[in-house]
């Protein structure tokens, strides 16, 4: 493979001169420039794009998508498919490509957010958590960014763009509606306790639980939001007399359905079930039909890319956008009259 050294030897100029021709960092006379480019073309040489971007801070037209760190989650979440597809399409409309970071530690994620460490013009961070090094690092970075989720002031003293849904209000609403329908022992099987979305859901749940004389209300935490966790925690709740279960997602809800059936009870009639998020996966099937809240990830993507493009072009003041979830009432928890 042809290198800069090969071009320098063939043209009789210094390696640094060849480098300056391709980077544009320093002036090179037109005669030498043409000679270097002609030699490079003859030898079929082209400069490494990523090395050029990292070394000289040229625009790459690449957005970095930083998914959940493996310390907070550990799995590829079903909603990623829709989010990634939507972000790719939206980014392309503005002339950007998408580079995805997944499965790294918090420290490695943070390292890639340092200026000059990765070939990106801006960053999109998903599912923030407490002690999230990505947030503190991006807070001290110079690159534009947006967080999908509630950053809870974890930017290291810097304000930043964020997009979220009203998780506090959503849980408060569903809990209140379950009470209106006569539920006495309401349980929530939440997601990983370190995630800020989990803490927001807890806040909404506890607000209603403490304001009324509910016999008992419990919160369990599923480390990886699996069906197995849903079954385990739902079984514990049912033994304690739970008559309503709020689940973090469809996989947890699927496990709750199975636990309810094994307990000789009926979903909807004996135990009401609601899912705070839902992914239309072929692995999931619900009989009776599941009631759930849907998040519009296409709109999340549109808003995220829009905020970043505005930041890059205009250095606009940071904004926080709230996108409402759409509630679908089905057989597991009917709409209150």
N, C-alpha and C positions, 0 to 999 in steps of 0.2 A: 504494500500500500504506500502511495506517495505521501511524503511528509513535507513540512516547511523546509527542513534541512535540504531535502532533495531539490526543491525549487531554488533555494539560495545558491546551491552549488552549480546548478544548471545555468543560472543567470549571472553568476559572479557577483552577487550582492550579499550583504549581511542577512542573517536570519531575522533580525529585528526589523529590517527594512521590508522583508516579505510579510512579516506579521502586521506591520503598519499599513501595507497595501490593503489587506483584507479587513482590518479592523477600522481603518480610517482614523485611528487615534492620533497620528502625527502626519505632517505633510510629507509627501513623496512626489518628486518631480514627475510630470506627465510621461516623459520618455521612459523612466525606470518603471513606472506603474504599468505602462502598456507592455513593456518587456516581460514583467513578472506575470501579468494576467495571460499573455500569449503562451508563455511557458507552462503555466498552470493548466491552461486549456489543453495543450498538447499532451501533457502528462496525466490528464484526467484527474486533476486534484480539485477538491472543494473543501473549504474550511469547515471544521466541526461547529455546527450551529450552537449546540449547548455550551461548548467551551467558550465560544465568542460571547454569548449572552452573559455567562457567569463572570467572565474576566473583565468585560468592558461595560456592563450594565446597560446593554442595548435592550430595547423592548422586544419581548419574545411573543407577545400576543397569546400568552398562555395563562389560564386561570388555574390555580391549584385548589383541588377539592380535598380537604382533610377530614376523612371520616372518623368515627369514634376510635379512640385509642383502645388497644386490646386490654388495657388494665381496667377500663370502665365497662367494657362489653364483651369482647372476645369473639363475636360472630358477625357475619354479614347480614344485616337486617333486611327484611323483605321490602321495606319501603325504599331502600337504596336504588332498586331497579328503576322505579318511576322517577326518583329525584335525579339520578345520574342522566337518564335519557332526557329529562326536561332541561337540565342544566346544559347538556351538550348542544341541544337544539337552540336554546336561548343564547348561549355564548356564541354560536356560529353566526347568529343574526348580527352580532356586533363585531365580527371578524376575529373572535377568540377561539382557541382550542381548549380542551379540558384535560388536565393531568391529575390523576387520582392517587392519593396516598392512603393506604389501608394496611392494617395489621401491624403497625409499628408501635413501639412503646411511646409513652408520653414524652420522654426525653428526645427520642428520635424524631417525633413529630415536630417538637419545638425547634430542634436543630435545623430542620428543613425550612423553617419560617424565618431564619436569619437572612438578612440581605446578602446576596451573593452565594448562598448555599444551594439554591434550587432555581431552575430557569423559569420563574413565574413573575408575572406583573402584579398579581393580586391573589388573595387567598379567600376561600370559603370554608369556614369551620363548622362542623356539624356536631350536635349533641354535647354541649359543654358540661363539665363536671367540676366539683369542688377540687381545689388544688390542681387545676388543669394547667399544665405548663405551656400548652399551646396558647392559652389566653394571655398569660403574663408575658410570653415572648412576643406575641403579635402586638401587645400593648406598647412594647418598646421598639417595634419595627417601623420602618418608614413606608412599607408597602401598603396599599389600600386593602381593606378586608371587610368581610361581613360574617356575622355569626348566625347560624340557624339554630335558634334556641335562646334561652334566657341566660345571658352572661353573668347576671347578678353582680355587676361591678367588679368582675375579675380581670379587667384589662390591664392591671398593673398601674392604675391611676390615669389611664388614657381612655377617652370616650371613643366609641366605635359604632359602626352600623350593626344592627341586629334585626332579625325577623323571627317572629314566634307566633303561637296561637295562645289564646287565653285559657291556659290549663287550669288555673285556679278557679276561674268562673265556670268552666266546663264541669269539673268534679263537683263544685258546689251545687250546680243545677241538677245534675243527675242524682246526687245524694238526696237533695230536697224533694225531688219528684218521687224517689223510691219511698221516702217517708210518707208522702201524700197518699201513696197507694197502700199504706198500712205496713210497710216493712219495719221490723223492730230490731233486727240484728244484721247490720250491714257491714260487709267486709270488703276491703280493697286489696287486691293483689297487684302491687305496684312493681315498677322496674328497678334496676340497680339503684341502690340508695345514694350513690355518689353523684348521680346525674341531677342537674338542676331541674329538669322536667319532673323528676320524681319528687323533688322538694316542693315544687309548685302544686302538684297534685295533692301532696300531703296537706299543704296549707288549706286548700279548698275543702278537703275532707274533714279536717279537724275543726274548721270554722263552724260547719253545720253540726258535727258530732257534739261539740261542746255547748252549742246554743240550745239544744233540746234534750229532753229526757229519754234518750235512746237507751234501751236496756244494755246494749253492748255494741261497740264498733271497733273493729280491728284493722290494722294494716300489716300486710306481709310484703316482703321484698324478694323478687325473683332476680337473681344475679344475672341471668342470661335470657330472661323472658321466653322460656321454653314451655312446651305442652306438659312436660314432666313436672316442672315447677307448679304449673297451674293445677294439675291433679293433686299434688302433694298438699299445697296450701289450701285448696278448696276442700279437700277431705278433712283437714284440721278444723276449718271454719264450720263445716256442716256438723261435725261432732259436737261443736259448741253451740249449735242451734241457729246458724246463719240462715236467713231467708232472702238475702240479696248479696250478689257479688259483683263488684266493679273490677274489671280486669284491664291491665295496661295495654294489651294487644290481643289479636285474634288467636295466637298460639296459646297464650295463657287461658283464654276463654275456652279453647278446644279442650284443654285438660280439665277445666272446671265442669264442662258439660259431661265428660266421662265420669268424673267423681260424683256428680249429682245422680247420674243414671245408676252407678254402682251402689249408691246409698238407697236405692229404691224410690227416688224422688223424681219429679218432673220439672224440667226447665220451663220457666214462665209461670206455671201453675203453683208449684211449691217453692221454687227458688228463682228469683229474677236475676238475669245476667245482662250486664252491659259492658261493651269493650270501648275503651277510650281511643283506640286506634285500630285500624283493620287493613290487612293486606290481602288482596284477592289471590290467594295462593291455591294451586291445585292440591296441596297437601291438607287443606282445610275444608271441612264440610260440616254444616250446622243444621241439625233437625231437633227442635223447631228453629226457624230462622233467627239469626243473631241481631240484636240491636247494637248499634255502634256509632261512633263519631268518625267522620272521614276528614282527612286533611288534604287540601288541594296543593300537592307538591309541584304541580305545573306553575301555579301562582307563586309559590315560594321561590322557584327558580327564576321566574320573570322578575320578581322584586329584587332578588339577590344580585343578579347580573346587572339590573338597572342601577342599583345603588353603587356597585363597583365602577361601572362605566362613568357614572356621574362624578364619582370621587376622582377617578383618573383624569377626566377631562377638566373638571371645575374645582377640584379640591373642596367639595361641598362639606358643610357641617354634618356630623354623624346623625343618622336617623334611626328610630326604632319603629318597626312596622308590625302591627298585629293583624293576623289573618284568621278570621273566625272558622271554626270547624263546622261541618254540616252534620247534624244528627239524623240518623236513620232509625226510626222506631219499627221494630218487627215483633216477632212472637215472643222472644225471650224477655222483653220488657216493653210493654205497649205504651203509646203516648198518653200522658195524663189528659183527662177530659177537662 
